[in-house]
Amino acid sequence: MDEITARHNEKMKRIKAARDEMMKTKTEQKGLVIVHTGKGKGKSSSAFGMIMRCIAHGMPSAVVQFIKGNWETGERTFLRERFSEECRFFVSGEGFTWETQDRERDVAAAQHGWRIAKEQILDPEIEFVLLDEINIALRYDYLDIDEVVDFLLTEKPHMTHVCLTGRNAKPELIAAADLVTEFELLKHPFREGVKAQKGVEF
């Protein structure tokens, strides 16, 4: 064994020993409140990736999609046509706010979506709930942030995971969450005049 390989092996042994020691302290299990926010692309894509994992693990799931109501997204088609028993899929929004231009309708749609969301979260059969783009509804005060946070902290079943996506997550939600990821935008083709691409954005 040469010197470089020997040093590498010794370093990996130390890392593994430290990792094994750290893992001994990680014993708690709980349903997480997960927030995907930020200006970068991939918030919903990552969340739907977790839905795929849940399906693979036999964990019944539900999606409540806010805002993107008029879009025929790939994930909606895929889940409804191929995995409707494993994952319930609800659409509450009628489209982006600048498309509807009707605040009362947007508020009513968001409130309807939140009622469905609570039902799914409280359903003992469901283990993972994705609230896609709910942060947009919260940002425009279509939903009461205090009500949403209070429900997640006091009524969500202990082992149920809930993921909330969308830009501009409110500070109250970030403070209440167990896991928060901010997606940072470094470069996007939209800025160069390229429209949203099937299979990439929707």
For each residue, the residues with C-beta under 8 A, 3 or more apart:
1: 5 6 9
2: 5 6
3: 6 7
4: 7 8
5: 1 2 8 9
6: 1 2 3 9 10
7: 3 4 10 11
8: 4 5 11 12
9: 1 5 6 12 13
10: 6 7 13 14
11: 7 8 14 15
12: 8 9 15 16
13: 9 10 16 17
14: 10 11 17 18
15: 11 12 18 19
16: 12 13 19 20
17: 13 14 20 21
18: 14 15 21 22
19: 15 16 22 23
20: 16 17 23 24
21: 17 18 24
22: 18 19 25 26
23: 19 20 26
24: 20 21 27
25: 22
26: 22 23
27: 24
28:
29: 159
30: 158 159 178
31: 127 156 157 158 159 160 161 162
32: 161 162 178 179
33: 152 156 161 162 164 176 177 178 179
34: 47 50 161 162 163 164 177 178 179 180 181
35: 135 163 164 165 169 173 174 177 179 180 181
36: 43 44 46 47 163 164 165 166 181 183
37: 43 135 165 166 167 168 169 174 180 181 182 183
38: 43 167 181 182 183 184 185
39: 167 183 184 185
40: 43 182 183 184 185 186
41: 45 183 185 188 201
42: 45 46 183
43: 36 37 38 40 46 47 165 166 167 183
44: 36 47 48 75 132 133 165
45: 41 42 48 49
46: 36 42 43 49 50 181 183
47: 34 36 43 44 50 51 130 132 163 165
48: 44 45 51 52 63 75 130
49: 45 46 52 53
50: 34 46 47 53 54 128 130 161 163
51: 47 48 54 55 61 63 75 79 87 128 130
52: 48 49 55 56
53: 49 50 56 57
54: 50 51 57 59 60 61 86 87 127 128
55: 51 52 58 59 61 83 86 87
56: 52 53
57: 53 54
58: 55
59: 54 55 127 128
60: 54 86 87 125 126 127 128
61: 51 54 55 86 87 88 126 127 128 129 130
62: 87 88 89 90 120 123 126 128 129 130
63: 48 51 75 79 87 88 89 90 129 130 132
64: 90 92 113 116 117 120 129 130 131 132 134
65: 68 69 73 76 89 90 91 92 93 113 132 133
66: 92 93 109 110 113 131 132 133 134 136 137 166
67: 93 95 96 97 133 136 137 166
68: 65 71 73 91 93 95 96 132 133
69: 65 91 92 93 94 95 109
70: 94 95 99
71: 68 76 95 202
72: 76 77 202
73: 65 68 76 77 202
74: 77 78 198 199 202
75: 44 48 51 63 78 79
76: 65 71 72 73 79 80 89 91
77: 72 73 74 80 81
78: 74 75 81 82 83
79: 51 63 75 76 82 83 84 87 89
80: 76 77 84 89
81: 77 78 84
82: 78 79
83: 55 78 79 86 87
84: 79 80 81 87 88 89
85:
86: 54 55 60 61 83
87: 51 54 55 60 61 62 63 79 83 84
88: 61 62 63 84 120 126
89: 62 63 65 76 79 80 84
90: 62 63 64 65 113 116 120
91: 65 68 69 76
92: 64 65 66 69 109 110 112 113 114 116
93: 65 66 67 68 69 106 109 110 113 133 137
94: 69 70 99 100 105 106 109
95: 67 68 69 70 71 99 100
96: 67 68 99 100
97: 67 100 101 103 106 136 140
98: 101
99: 70 94 95 96
100: 94 95 96 97 105 106
101: 97 98
102: 105 106
103: 97 106 107
104: 107 108
105: 94 100 102 108 109
106: 93 94 97 100 102 103 109 110 137 140 142
107: 103 104 110 111 142
108: 104 105 111 112
109: 66 69 92 93 94 105 106 112 113 142
110: 66 92 93 106 107 113 114 137 142 143
111: 107 108 114 115 142 143
112: 92 108 109 115 116
113: 64 65 66 90 92 93 109 110 116 117 131 134 137
114: 92 110 111 117 118 134 137 143 148
115: 111 112 118 119
116: 64 90 92 112 113 119 120
117: 64 113 114 120 121 129 131 134
118: 114 115 121 122 151 155
119: 115 116 122 123
120: 62 64 88 90 116 117 123 126 129
121: 117 118 126 129 151 155 156 157 160 162
122: 118 119 155 156 157
123: 62 119 120 126
124: 157
125: 60
126: 60 61 62 88 120 121 123 129 160
127: 31 54 59 60 61 159 160 161
128: 50 51 54 59 60 61 62 160 161 162 163
129: 61 62 63 64 117 120 121 126 160 161 162 163
130: 47 48 50 51 61 62 63 64 162 163 165
131: 64 66 113 117 134 162 163 164 165
132: 44 47 63 64 65 66 68 165 166
133: 44 65 66 67 68 93 136 137 165 166
134: 64 66 113 114 117 131 137 138 143 148 164 165 166
135: 35 37 138 139 164 165 166 167 168 169 170 173
136: 66 67 97 133 139 140 166 167 168
137: 66 67 93 106 110 113 114 133 134 140 142 143 166
138: 134 135 141 142 143 145 148 166 169 170 173
139: 135 136 166 167 168 170
140: 97 106 136 137
141: 138 144 145
142: 106 107 109 110 111 137 138
143: 110 111 114 134 137 138 147 148
144: 141 147 148
145: 138 141 148 149 170 172 173
146: 149 150 172
147: 143 144 150 151
148: 114 134 138 143 144 145 151 152 173
149: 145 146 152 153 172 173 176
150: 146 147 153 154 155
151: 118 121 147 148 154 155 156
152: 33 148 149 155 156 162 176
153: 149 150 156 176
154: 150 151
155: 118 121 122 150 151 152
156: 31 33 121 122 151 152 153 160 162
157: 31 121 122 124 160
158: 30 31
159: 29 30 31 127
160: 31 121 126 127 128 129 156 157
161: 31 32 33 34 50 127 128 129
162: 31 32 33 34 121 128 129 130 131 152 156
163: 34 35 36 47 50 128 129 130 131
164: 33 34 35 36 131 134 135 169 173 177
165: 35 36 37 43 44 47 130 131 132 133 134 135
166: 36 37 43 66 67 132 133 134 135 136 137 138 139 169
167: 37 38 39 43 135 136 139
168: 37 135 136 139
169: 35 37 135 138 164 166 173 174 180
170: 135 138 139 145 173 174
171: 174 175
172: 145 146 149 175 176
173: 35 135 138 145 148 149 164 169 170 176 177
174: 35 37 169 170 171 177 180
175: 171 172
176: 33 149 152 153 172 173
177: 33 34 35 164 173 174 180
178: 30 32 33 34
179: 32 33 34 35
180: 34 35 37 169 174 177
181: 34 35 36 37 38 46
182: 37 38 40
183: 36 37 38 39 40 41 42 43 46
184: 38 39 40
185: 38 39 40 41 188
186: 40
187: 191
188: 41 185 191
189: 192 194 197
190: 193 194 195 196
191: 187 188
192: 189
193: 190
194: 189 190 197
195: 190
196: 190 200 201 202
197: 189 194 200 201
198: 74 201 202
199: 74
200: 196 197
201: 41 196 197 198
202: 71 72 73 74 196 198
